[in-house]
């Protein structure tokens, strides 16, 4: 049950992009097409998953004073391996993502999970957390890319949509359109992500300040 909670929180309640508002730069830059979004999301998920595992496994060995530099070195090594794999097996995706693929090293989602979760929890929980956050990041990228590509370019994953190909809103593929879609999705996600406890009405006898409350006598006289 705890593992499921650690996984699902990254998708909805603590979505790194749409709730915590992290990783804004790669989100806006790579969400102009679905292919780019899924590629970036998959690469970041792999790095998140393995960096959380390594940092959790080494959390008692890494000196506290140099933990951030150590985390960055580990993350950089993983990003380098992922980039080499992408270059070898998906060169078109590597060229399309450009500088944003190696910049995963300084993605605040990855470093943030390392510092806030992996360095304080066991390997299994950290792996689940990394996977959940990665899926949440990919989910946010996919949502943004779907809206921006369909309505901004008239295509989906590069496939033309006849109805929209001549009637698309090209500004959605530009920076202003990206910020607009980003803001709308944040508003929608926060509507569902926030937990609002039910209000509880109680009388004077349930109040923790019952013994010192000056209003109790007034209420009883009324």
C-alpha positions in Angstrom: 0.0 0.0 0.0 2.8 2.4 0.8 4.6 1.5 -2.4 1.4 2.3 -4.4 1.1 5.6 -2.6 4.7 6.5 -3.3 4.2 5.8 -7.0 0.8 7.5 -7.6 1.6 10.7 -5.7 4.1 11.7 -8.4 1.4 11.4 -11.0 -1.4 13.5 -9.5 -1.0 14.9 -5.9 2.7 15.8 -6.2 3.1 15.9 -10.0 6.6 17.5 -10.4 5.6 19.8 -13.2 1.9 20.6 -12.7 1.8 20.7 -8.9 5.3 21.3 -7.6 6.2 23.4 -10.7 9.6 21.9 -11.2 11.4 21.3 -14.5 9.7 24.2 -16.3 12.4 24.8 -18.8 12.6 21.3 -20.4 8.8 21.1 -20.2 8.2 24.2 -22.2 11.1 23.5 -24.6 10.3 19.9 -25.5 6.5 19.8 -25.4 6.0 21.2 -28.9 5.7 17.6 -30.2 4.5 14.3 -28.7 7.6 12.4 -29.9 10.0 14.9 -28.2 7.9 14.9 -25.0 7.9 11.1 -24.7 11.6 10.9 -25.5 12.5 13.5 -22.8 10.1 11.9 -20.3 11.5 8.4 -20.9 15.1 9.7 -20.5 14.3 11.6 -17.3 12.4 8.6 -15.9 15.4 6.3 -16.4 17.7 8.8 -14.7 15.3 9.4 -11.8 14.8 5.7 -11.2 18.5 4.7 -11.1 19.7 7.9 -9.4 17.2 7.4 -6.6 18.4 3.8 -6.2 22.1 4.7 -6.2 21.7 7.6 -3.8 19.6 5.6 -1.4 22.0 2.8 -1.4 24.9 5.1 -0.7 23.2 7.5 1.6 25.0 6.3 4.7 28.4 6.4 3.0 28.2 9.8 1.3 29.5 12.5 3.7 26.8 15.1 4.5 29.0 18.1 3.7 29.6 16.9 0.1 26.3 15.2 -0.6 25.1 17.6 -3.3 28.3 17.4 -5.4 28.2 13.6 -5.0 24.6 13.5 -6.2 25.4 15.6 -9.2 28.3 13.3 -10.2 26.1 10.2 -10.0 23.3 11.9 -11.9 25.8 13.2 -14.6 27.2 9.7 -15.1 23.7 8.3 -15.6 22.7 11.1 -18.0 25.9 10.5 -20.0 25.0 6.8 -20.4 21.4 7.6 -21.4 22.6 10.2 -23.9 25.0 7.7 -25.5 22.2 5.2 -25.8 19.9 7.7 -27.4 22.7 8.8 -29.8 23.3 5.2 -30.8 19.7 4.0 -31.2 17.6 7.1 -31.7 19.9 9.7 -33.4 16.9 11.7 -34.7 15.5 12.1 -31.2 18.9 13.1 -29.9 19.2 15.8 -32.5 15.7 17.0 -31.9 16.1 17.2 -28.1 19.5 18.9 -28.5 21.0 20.5 -25.4 18.0 19.6 -23.3 19.0 16.0 -23.0 22.4 16.6 -21.3 20.7 19.3 -19.2 18.8 16.6 -17.4 21.9 16.6 -15.1 20.7 19.9 -13.6 17.0 19.1 -13.7 15.7 20.2 -10.3 13.2 17.3 -10.3 16.0 14.8 -10.2 18.2 16.6 -7.7 15.1 17.5 -5.6 14.0 13.8 -5.3 17.6 12.8 -4.4 17.8 15.4 -1.6 14.2 15.2 -0.3 13.5 11.5 -0.6 16.2 9.1 -1.8 18.7 10.3 0.8 16.2 9.6 3.6 14.5 6.4 2.5 15.4 2.8 1.6 16.3 1.6 -1.8 12.9 0.1 -2.7 10.8 3.1 -1.7 13.3 5.4 -3.4 13.0 3.4 -6.6 9.2 3.5 -6.5 9.3 7.2 -5.8 11.7 7.9 -8.8 9.6 5.8 -11.1 6.4 7.6 -10.0 7.9 11.0 -10.4 9.3 10.0 -13.8 5.9 8.8 -15.0 4.3 12.1 -13.6 6.9 14.1 -15.5 6.2 12.2 -18.7 2.5 12.5 -18.2 2.7 16.3 -17.9 4.9 16.5 -21.0 2.6 14.3 -23.0 -0.5 16.4 -22.0 1.2 19.6 -23.0 2.6 18.2 -26.2 -0.7 16.7 -27.2 -2.5 20.0 -26.9 0.3 22.1 -28.4 0.9 19.8 -31.4 -2.7 19.1 -32.3 -4.0 22.6 -32.0 -0.8 24.4 -32.8 0.6 22.3 -35.7 -2.4 20.3 -36.9 -0.6 17.0 -36.3 -0.2 14.2 -33.6 3.1 12.5 -33.3 3.9 13.8 -36.8 0.7 12.5 -38.4 -1.4 15.2 -40.1 -4.9 15.7 -38.9 -6.9 16.8 -42.0 -9.5 18.9 -40.0 -6.8 21.0 -38.3 -3.9 21.0 -40.7 -5.1 24.3 -42.3 -6.8 25.7 -39.2 -4.3 25.3 -36.5 -3.2 28.0 -34.0 0.5 28.3 -34.7 1.2 30.4 -31.6 0.6 27.4 -29.4 3.9 25.9 -30.6 5.7 29.1 -29.6 6.8 30.3 -26.2 3.6 32.4 -25.4 1.4 29.4 -26.3 3.5 27.1 -24.2 3.1 29.3 -21.1 -0.7 29.6 -21.8 -1.2 25.8 -22.0 1.1 25.3 -19.0 -0.9 27.7 -16.9 -4.2 26.1 -17.9 -2.9 22.6 -17.0 -1.5 23.8 -13.7 -4.9 25.2 -12.8 -6.8 22.1 -13.7 -4.3 19.8 -12.0 -4.3 21.8 -8.8 -8.1 21.6 -8.7 -7.9 17.8 -8.4 -4.5 17.4 -6.6 -5.2 19.4 -3.5 -6.6 17.6 -0.6 -9.2 19.6 1.2 -10.3 18.2 4.6 -13.9 18.4 5.5 -14.8 21.1 7.9 -15.8 19.9 11.3 -18.3 21.8 13.5 -17.9 21.3 17.2 -19.2 22.9 20.3 -17.5 24.5 23.3 -16.9 21.1 25.0 -14.8 20.0 22.1 -12.7 23.1 21.9 -9.0 22.8 23.2 -9.3 26.3 24.8 -12.5 25.4 26.6 -11.0 26.0 30.1 -9.8 29.6 29.4 -12.3 30.8 26.8 -14.0 34.0 27.9 -16.8 33.5 25.4 -18.1 30.3 27.1 -20.0 32.2 29.7 -21.5 34.5 27.1 -22.6 31.6 25.0 -24.2 29.8 28.0 -26.1 33.0 29.0 -27.5 33.4 25.5 
